[in-house]
């Protein structure tokens, strides 16, 4: 199978050998010529507070509660424990918060 990745697509590199690298995205895995890869360090946290670096190298705030129980700006899902998640992918969202109660974004 052959797949095309858009320019500047983020990939996870497992290993490289003889000019070829084992790579994966959210939807496809395979090999890519090393000459087409550029190393970028994970982004620094965009704001203070608790958070994590996701698989795409982006800083994401940890799930949080709000005083009025309404979704905070940027929230993508409501977790079953009542917190709101800012996850950028659906895999693993709310995993330590009882799972997803409902998605806030399509």
C-alpha positions as CSV (number, residue, x, y, z in Angstrom):
1,X,0.0,0.0,0.0
2,X,1.2,3.5,-0.8
3,X,0.1,6.6,1.2
4,X,0.8,10.3,0.7
5,X,1.3,12.5,3.7
6,X,0.8,16.3,3.5
7,X,3.8,18.6,3.9
8,X,4.5,19.3,7.6
9,X,2.5,16.2,8.7
10,X,3.5,15.2,12.2
11,X,4.8,11.6,12.4
12,X,6.1,9.4,15.3
13,X,9.5,8.0,14.3
14,X,10.3,4.6,15.8
15,X,13.7,4.0,14.3
16,X,15.8,4.7,11.2
17,X,18.2,2.5,9.3
18,X,20.0,2.9,5.9
19,X,18.1,6.1,5.1
20,X,14.6,4.8,5.9
21,X,12.6,5.4,9.0
22,X,9.7,3.5,10.5
23,X,7.0,6.1,11.1
24,X,3.3,6.3,12.2
25,X,0.5,8.8,12.2
26,X,-2.9,8.6,13.8
27,X,-4.1,6.7,10.7
28,X,-1.2,5.1,8.9
29,X,2.1,3.4,9.6
30,X,5.0,2.6,7.2
31,X,8.4,3.8,6.1
32,X,9.6,7.2,5.0
33,X,12.9,8.3,3.5
34,X,14.9,10.0,6.2
35,X,15.7,12.9,3.9
36,X,12.1,14.0,4.1
37,X,12.0,14.3,7.9
38,X,12.8,17.4,9.9
39,X,13.2,17.1,13.7
40,X,11.1,19.4,15.8
41,X,11.3,19.3,19.6
42,X,8.0,19.2,21.5
43,X,6.4,22.6,21.9
44,X,6.9,24.3,25.3
45,X,3.8,24.6,27.4
46,X,1.5,27.4,26.1
47,X,0.3,28.3,29.6
48,X,1.0,27.5,33.2
49,X,-0.8,24.8,35.1
50,X,-1.0,21.0,34.8
51,X,-0.8,19.4,31.4
52,X,1.0,17.0,29.2
53,X,2.8,16.7,25.8
54,X,0.5,14.6,23.5
55,X,1.7,12.2,20.8
56,X,1.8,15.0,18.3
57,X,4.2,17.0,20.5
58,X,1.6,19.6,21.5
59,X,1.1,20.8,25.1
60,X,-2.5,20.0,26.3
61,X,-4.0,21.1,29.6
62,X,-5.1,18.4,31.9
63,X,-8.8,17.7,32.4
64,X,-10.4,20.3,34.7
65,X,-13.6,21.2,36.4
66,X,-15.4,24.6,36.1
67,X,-17.3,26.4,38.9
68,X,-20.5,26.7,36.8
69,X,-20.2,23.3,35.2
70,X,-20.1,24.7,31.7
71,X,-17.3,23.7,29.2
72,X,-14.2,25.9,29.4
73,X,-12.9,27.4,26.1
74,X,-11.1,24.8,24.1
75,X,-12.6,21.8,25.8
76,X,-13.3,18.9,23.4
77,X,-15.0,16.4,25.7
78,X,-16.9,16.0,28.9
79,X,-15.5,13.1,31.0
80,X,-17.7,10.8,33.1
81,X,-16.2,12.1,36.3
82,X,-17.5,15.6,35.4
83,X,-14.2,17.1,34.2
84,X,-13.6,18.6,30.8
85,X,-10.8,17.3,28.5
86,X,-8.8,19.3,26.0
87,X,-7.5,16.2,24.1
88,X,-6.6,16.8,20.5
89,X,-7.3,13.2,19.5
90,X,-10.0,10.8,20.5
91,X,-7.7,7.9,21.5
92,X,-7.2,7.9,25.2
93,X,-9.4,10.9,25.9
94,X,-10.6,10.9,29.6
95,X,-8.8,7.6,30.1
96,X,-8.1,8.3,33.8
97,X,-11.5,10.1,34.3
98,X,-14.0,7.3,33.6
99,X,-14.0,7.7,29.8
100,X,-15.9,10.1,27.6
101,X,-19.5,11.0,28.6
102,X,-19.9,13.2,25.5
103,X,-17.9,14.8,22.8
104,X,-18.1,18.6,22.6
105,X,-16.6,18.8,19.1
106,X,-17.5,16.8,16.0
